């Protein structure tokens, strides 16, 4: 849930305070890209393409490190991914919100993709901490299964997905309000949420 709050927070932060671009919801960026292209705004459409490319690169890097990283890193990959993301987000908070927004969204999208690739299991099911479409589908699917089969396991799974979705929405609301009030440095709150997630991961292990 802390990762989902951070995910919603980051999307609201980059959309509200960094040029109207999402760093997590690449579907949204692709929709905005298509709309801009249809309106003949080529320069604007390119701005939506860059975070998508950064996200793709981040996934490639994450999967490569997860496969071969044991040869180079002694620390477990989830800790490394969170540490890198926290550092990137803290650095972004030092960049004024009056410029360099494209660089900010590139860095944030790359860091967010590491989170997506590193944390994609919710108990015994797949989930995403940075977007909600798949989680919403699984919430409804497991709820329907619980209704039909009276399965308590499916009911619990549906409740977990609903909590993740709620956490994401709360994160987006807090992110929008914090960005409006604090500007560029609001992203440090997201770094704190990720630090909390890393602490919980450490306690669990």
Buried (B, 14 or more C-beta within 10 A) or exposed (E): BBBBBBBBBBBBBBBBBBBBBBBBBBEBBBEBBEEBBEEEEEEBBEBBBBBBEBBBBBBEBBEEBBEEBEEEEEEEBBBBBBBBBBEBBBBBBEBEBEEBBBEBBBBBBBBBBBBBBBBEEBEEBEBBBBBBEEBBEBBEBBBEBBEEEEBEEBBEBBBBBBBBBBBBBBBBBBBBEBBEEBBBBBBBBBBBBBBBBBEEBEEEE
